[in-house]
Amino acid sequence: MEIIVPIALDERVLGLLVSSGLPVEDLRDGVPRLYAGVEDDGHLIGVVAIEVHDGVGLLRSLAVRPDARGAGLSLALIGAGERLVAQAGIARLFLLTTTAAPLFERCGYVETARSEAPDAIRSTQQFSGMCPSSASFMSKRI
Ligand SMILES: CC(C)(COP(=O)(O)OP(=O)(O)OC[C@H]1O[C@@H](n2cnc3c(N)ncnc32)[C@H](O)[C@@H]1OP(=O)(O)O)[C@@H](O)C(=O)NCCC(=O)NCCS
């Protein structure tokens, strides 16, 4: 079983996110983010990030390298992200996804009205930049 560990944002993380089709433009904006990753043979094969905003978190940047998909790594990464959140004293985690809502439902996330979004989440680039009609807004109490 792969071990998921806290990591820092670096070129490997950016490369995996870009090749997975996920946005990276705002990752150097100074917002505090916690990253967890998993390596195989020295190469990063999975990553997840938690943005920390005023007592709530935004889970984003979940990616697994194509050749490592289908082995349950995303579930393990989501679990690792939730542990980081709990350690940071964050009680509720939010996310937006256009492609993976069923995956997050399996992990206990529920569809959430955008009107329930705390101001801190509403002001994130993820929230304001993603089209409301195509993205699911989800949350989970940790
Ligand atoms: C989404 C992603 C992270 C899944 O990674 P993965 O390690 O292959 O996922 P897992 O193996 O942990 O999948 C666990 C289960 O969820 C299912 N699943 C995976 N991705 C899913 C998706 N997008 N939608 C619905 N179900 C999904 C799997 O089929 C698997 O089900 P099973 O246990 O019944 O076989 C990966 O496909 C990826 O990096 N995609 C590109 C980036 C992306 O879209 N990230 C999500 C942004 S919110």
PDBQT file of the ligand as one rigid body, heavy atoms in Angstrom, charges set to zero:
ROOT
HETATM    1  C1  LIG A 201     -10.555  11.532 -10.503  1.00  0.00    +0.000 C 
HETATM    2  C2  LIG A 201      -9.252  10.778 -10.210  1.00  0.00    +0.000 C 
HETATM    3  C3  LIG A 201      -8.464  11.558  -9.156  1.00  0.00    +0.000 C 
HETATM    4  C4  LIG A 201      -9.608   9.377  -9.697  1.00  0.00    +0.000 C 
HETATM    5  O1  LIG A 201      -8.393   8.748  -9.306  1.00  0.00    +0.000 OA
HETATM    6  P1  LIG A 201      -8.291   7.148  -9.127  1.00  0.00    +0.000 P 
HETATM    7  O2  LIG A 201      -7.145   6.897  -8.212  1.00  0.00    +0.000 OA
HETATM    8  O3  LIG A 201      -8.331   6.475 -10.418  1.00  0.00    +0.000 OA
HETATM    9  O4  LIG A 201      -9.643   6.829  -8.374  1.00  0.00    +0.000 OA
HETATM   10  P2  LIG A 201      -9.890   5.517  -7.471  1.00  0.00    +0.000 P 
HETATM   11  O5  LIG A 201      -9.185   4.358  -8.043  1.00  0.00    +0.000 OA
HETATM   12  O6  LIG A 201      -9.578   5.889  -6.048  1.00  0.00    +0.000 OA
HETATM   13  O7  LIG A 201     -11.434   5.358  -7.629  1.00  0.00    +0.000 OA
HETATM   14  C5  LIG A 201     -12.209   4.885  -6.566  1.00  0.00    +0.000 C 
HETATM   15  C6  LIG A 201     -13.596   4.613  -7.084  1.00  0.00    +0.000 C 
HETATM   16  O8  LIG A 201     -14.168   5.821  -7.594  1.00  0.00    +0.000 OA
HETATM   17  C7  LIG A 201     -14.528   5.652  -8.956  1.00  0.00    +0.000 C 
HETATM   18  N1  LIG A 201     -14.198   6.867  -9.675  1.00  0.00    +0.000 N 
HETATM   19  C8  LIG A 201     -12.976   7.335  -9.981  1.00  0.00    +0.000 A 
HETATM   20  N2  LIG A 201     -13.052   8.497 -10.641  1.00  0.00    +0.000 NA
HETATM   21  C9  LIG A 201     -14.377   8.755 -10.743  1.00  0.00    +0.000 A 
HETATM   22  C10 LIG A 201     -15.108   9.814 -11.337  1.00  0.00    +0.000 A 
HETATM   23  N3  LIG A 201     -14.493  10.849 -11.944  1.00  0.00    +0.000 N 
HETATM   24  N4  LIG A 201     -16.452   9.781 -11.245  1.00  0.00    +0.000 NA
HETATM   25  C11 LIG A 201     -17.076   8.750 -10.638  1.00  0.00    +0.000 A 
HETATM   26  N5  LIG A 201     -16.447   7.705 -10.071  1.00  0.00    +0.000 NA
HETATM   27  C12 LIG A 201     -15.109   7.727 -10.107  1.00  0.00    +0.000 A 
HETATM   28  C13 LIG A 201     -13.696   4.500  -9.452  1.00  0.00    +0.000 C 
HETATM   29  O9  LIG A 201     -14.331   3.856 -10.528  1.00  0.00    +0.000 OA
HETATM   30  C14 LIG A 201     -13.608   3.634  -8.240  1.00  0.00    +0.000 C 
HETATM   31  O10 LIG A 201     -14.783   2.885  -8.119  1.00  0.00    +0.000 OA
HETATM   32  P3  LIG A 201     -14.731   1.311  -7.748  1.00  0.00    +0.000 P 
HETATM   33  O11 LIG A 201     -14.091   1.247  -6.390  1.00  0.00    +0.000 OA
HETATM   34  O12 LIG A 201     -16.166   0.933  -7.741  1.00  0.00    +0.000 OA
HETATM   35  O13 LIG A 201     -13.916   0.681  -8.816  1.00  0.00    +0.000 OA
HETATM   36  C15 LIG A 201      -8.393  10.600 -11.497  1.00  0.00    +0.000 C 
HETATM   37  O14 LIG A 201      -9.180   9.990 -12.492  1.00  0.00    +0.000 OA
HETATM   38  C16 LIG A 201      -7.830  11.902 -12.030  1.00  0.00    +0.000 C 
HETATM   39  O15 LIG A 201      -6.729  12.327 -11.648  1.00  0.00    +0.000 OA
HETATM   40  N6  LIG A 201      -8.559  12.542 -12.972  1.00  0.00    +0.000 N 
HETATM   41  C17 LIG A 201      -8.117  13.803 -13.580  1.00  0.00    +0.000 C 
HETATM   42  C18 LIG A 201      -8.207  14.954 -12.598  1.00  0.00    +0.000 C 
HETATM   43  C19 LIG A 201      -9.599  15.124 -12.015  1.00  0.00    +0.000 C 
HETATM   44  O16 LIG A 201     -10.598  15.095 -12.721  1.00  0.00    +0.000 OA
HETATM   45  N7  LIG A 201      -9.635  15.311 -10.677  1.00  0.00    +0.000 N 
HETATM   46  C20 LIG A 201     -10.858  15.523  -9.937  1.00  0.00    +0.000 C 
HETATM   47  C21 LIG A 201     -11.064  16.985  -9.840  1.00  0.00    +0.000 C 
HETATM   48  S1  LIG A 201     -12.286  17.362  -8.601  1.00  0.00    +0.000 SA
ENDROOT
TORSDOF 0
